[in-house]
Amino acid sequence: MKKNKEVFRKERLIDIVGVENFYEDSETLDQYSSDHSFVPPRRPWGVVKPGSSEEVVEIVKWANEVNIPLIPVSSGPPRFRGDTIPEIGGVIVDLSRMNRIKMVDRLDRVVMVEPGVRWGELQEAVKKEGMRVPMPLSPRRTKSVIGSCLEREPHIIPKYHLDHSDPLLCNEVVFGTGDLFRTGEAAGPGTIEEQWKAGRRQKIGEGIQTSLMRLLQGSQGTFGIITWSTIKCEVLPRIQKPFIAAGEDLETLLEFGYRLVRLRLGDELFILNGKNLASLLEKDGEAIRDLKEALPTWVLLFCLAGYEYLPEERVEYQEKDVKEVGQRIGVKISEAVAGISAEKLLRTASNPSEEPYWKIREKGGCQDIYFITSFNAVPKLVNLMGEICGREGYPPSEVGVYIQPVCQGHGHHCEFRLPYDPTDSSQKEIVKSLYLRASKTLMENGAFFSRPYDLLADIVFDRDAVAREVLRRLKNVFDPKNIMNPGKLCF
């Protein structure tokens, strides 16, 4: 790619986006050269900030002409997964200027957004229409809604999680060829405006036979650049009544949560260990450690909700049913634990994180290990993670654990957070080694890594040669010159 850099024709890029939206100064390039992952730093050659789909099309066509890599970025720092660090140089396509909410429809419960829209902005906009979008556990304020959905981050309302693609519906994408395409119902007939006039709201995300949306999800920008998406919304509750179930036995709490989800009792539901709960609620290392010591090992939060019709009655009968389930299993529910109210935990979990981002408050850095597994396998894998940490010299008590039922309880997202001081080279090496060894061991024991980033991509794809070959063939169709984020996944 050295030759490509020599023919880096920035004048054409400046013509496309304007001189004020093209950057090549050292300070700006450094901001995109590294993140909190273990991917080696590397500077891009330039940064462009397009303001429309038309500009994105022109940028991709330009990249094909001069054979320059493009790396799409929709979320702001801090970033954690290495997927936006250039592998071989190239141009960062920062989509933050594309931050319009193009459509909000209360009747069909759908919203259309561009990739620069953040979670806080979107929730405020749909709240005015009496709606909300199911959101991941307290995402960082700079996180793109579309980026989150493309990465299949689980949200905290499992009863609305019908499929791993939720809440993503339709997309407009510029593939690596420079062709603009719309997935699902958005593909036509007619323009988007003509579809709106006909009463269609781009809600059907699946094709009859082929779903290109599923190709785009988890692809880390290696097939194209999304320029807008439609996102599924839900009705905003009139009443919310959150509760906490806590204890030392993870299996009992898992069983309790599993039954609530399968019986459709409550909205928000997730499990945190004391470490993660303390980090979520407190803002400095000392306060986090003090709260952790006061908390039980495991805390499950669930929230009952009443909507437009008979909200009080709905919450009342659900609370009665929940208590009956708890009595059968031996779980006691309450409205607080260790002085922390369920209302405070719900409010914190269902809003973007205050600064600094909750995952890095204690030590300044962290590495996450996350995967999907069955209900029965969760306790075994949690215990296995503790054993691996002991062998690798990392205190098991320092690991934050987050367990989220997905697909209406048919599976579970399990996430281990490994905090460390990024300025301490010895800590960093211990966590890097632990990250690789633990991921491999968990994989060998049934953990399904559906979102492999940075150092794990080769490990995951080497286990499935057929899938790797199919993806490479598809890459050759949609990005034949390999300009879209080369070096990521299996490309």
Secondary structure, 3 states (H helix, E strand, C coil): CHHHHHCCCHHHHHHHHCHHHEECCHHHHHHCCCCCCCCCCCCCCEEECCCCHHHHHHHHHHHHHHCCCEEEECCCCCCCCCCCCCCCCCEEEECCCCCCEEEEECCCCEEEECCCCEHHHHHHHHHCCCEECCCCCCCCCCCEHHHHHHCCCCCCCHHHCCCCCCCEEEEEEEECCCCEEECHHHHCCCCHHHHHHCCCCCCCCCCCCCCHHHHHCCCCCCCEEEEEEEEECEECCCEEEEEEEEECCHHHHHHHHHHHHHCCCCCCEEEEEHHHHHHHHCCCHHHHHHHHHHCCCEEEEEEEEECCCCHHHHHHHHHHHHHHHHHHHCCCEECEECCEEHHHHHHHHCCCCCCCCHHHCCCCEEEEEEEEECCCCHHHHHHHHHHHHHHHCCCHHHCEEEEEEEHHHCEEEEEEEEEECCCCHHHHHHHHHHHHHHHHHHHHCCCECCCCCHHHHHHHHCCCHHHHHHHHHHHHHHCCCCCECCCCCCC
